[in-house]
């Protein structure tokens, strides 16, 4: 093995909690050496699984927890609170006349023209009986139209006392232009309802559109007590175990927040888990020299996909979890209810095979786990077809082939099929089609041809299904990183602190100068930079980026456009460059360009810390012959017949080795399936690059 350049001392520990497994990756920052662990998630108390995994990985590395200087955590606590409806009871304070803002919403019903007939409208996160109005009004230009009636505010806030309120949200009309009234209401709430956390819309989302601002603020309040309880309890238990390093939590946009900042703005954590996978995939792609790729993270419960172009993940302005869509920056990840634990079933009415979105999860899990599960899952189908080894997660889980065959056999019986293998193949085909839909959402439906992108496959089940999906989309090569089952934890360990500040501007380009724009984004950068400095990131290590929302004057929607900081050095041309960039994106999305003026709606500044110094490790050079890594042979069922596949131990593969299909490559945390007429080349970084044989 080549000797890496010595980096800074210490260890970074990435921890990613999924619906089925908790993944951990420990990185020695000086040598780049990594240790990995995978343990069953504990949905009732995620901290139990986290601490179990930390103890295991520290023992394997033969270090004390005190030697870990950073614990970087991707968590689903906030998302689960939304999905399970187990958040706080929220009280909402709004301007008189806007009490039903959450009930009126945007009059959007998902589905077809008659979707409203069968759509169960979700209940607002703040009930109408817990919503009060106060006398006040701020204009959209920041002028005070009607002063805050403080006596009325005291009376209205006091009405919420005794109603079991656990958190409060304050969203007054046009508070993005002047937050003074909201701040005063927060002070009154602290007097009348002491100990109740208060979320202000002028802090959570200081942008126009009262419904989105109110909904996002209420969501922040809804998940805050649960996130606060979890993060503080985990930090406390880590300290009790001897941890000396800091705890940071992954944000939905792929950056990190210190524990305190995460508690203050938990709405930024809703896609904390999936964002770690995209960050890890970016790290792997960089080592392989790949700039454009689609990340494909198939776990036990769901599959997350995202598109990365020019080594920059697409950051969206909305975050969707279940039926809830809030205005918070996040990596543009699309989630499909398809994973290794997805349950296959045959409805009596249609007799048509369905797979997911219901999942067996971690408890009891697939039938093959032997933990009492009896329903057939994708994992059971993969086992029946010979794609999986006898054990998973480094021996923690032993698979029961007969239990899997019995479970899948019930599907075969319900469909009148002649063999269990035919039913298993049907389950795999359907789950692949479900995931193909997700891949098309981030590529074709966004105007990108997937044939111009690689497919980075990870998660415990991703490398089993990736070659089929690459064949359906034309996204080659398939990149399978080392330790694909814990790549999300690697993403947690290789990202940096991040914060952003935003402001509504609402000015036409003809009324705006380049100098005005520079002043606006400069103030926002200073605001976000100040918060990061408070989290321990020095100013001289901060990197600033800008983004603006632009629309044609008169439009009701806008498009986010990146603003190159170097453009601000030429104030006379910056608006022209911005307009040209917006026009190109508008034409790509909608194929037309109106001949009207441009309007700047919102401006944002994003401040990040430097990428962590983690030294990549290279695998030893080989001679192209992987024979030394063969550990046996195994029959697999492909294209309707059984064929013999060689089984390779991935740890024994060397750079330059070319593995021909059919083959199975095994490792602690995942299994890679290589069908016939495909080859896998081992990259110097250890990743497998899979292509059809005709492409080398």
Buried (B, 14 or more C-beta within 10 A) or exposed (E): EEEBEEBEEBBBBBBBBBBBBBBBBBBBBBBBBBBBBBBBBBBEEBBBBBBBBBBBBBEBBEBEBEBBBBBBBBBBBBBBBBBEEEBBBBBBBBBBEBBEBBEEBEEEBEEEEEEEEEEEEEEBBBBEEBBBBBBBBBEEEEEEEEEBBBEBBBEBBBEBEEEEBBBBBBBBBBBBBBBBBBBBBBEBBBEBBEEBBBBBBBBBBBBBBBBBBBBBBBBBBBBBBBBBEBBBEBBEBBEEBEBEBBBBBBBBBBBBBBBBBBBBBBBBBBBBBBBBBBBBBBBBBBBBEBBBBBBBBBBBBBBBBBBBBEEEBBBBBEBBBEEBBBBBBBBBBBBBBBBBBBBBBBEEEEEEBBBBBBBBBBBBBBBBBBBEBEBBBBBBBBBBBBBBBEEBBBEBBEBBBEBBBBBBBBBBEBBEBEBBBBBBBBBBBBBBBBBBEBBBBBBEEBEBEBEEBBBBBBBBBBBBBBBBBBBBBEBBBBBBBBBBBBBBBBBBBBBBBBBBBBBBBBBEBEEBBBEBBBEBBBEBBBBBBEBBBEBEBEEEEBEBBBBBBBBBEEBEEBBBBBBEBEBBEEBEEBBBBBBEBBBEBBEEEEEEEEEEEBBBBBBBBBBBBEEBBBBBBBBEBBEEEBEEBBEEEBEBBBEEEEBEBBBBBBEBBBBBBBBBBBBBBBBBBBBBBBBBEBBBBBBBBBBBBBBBEEEE
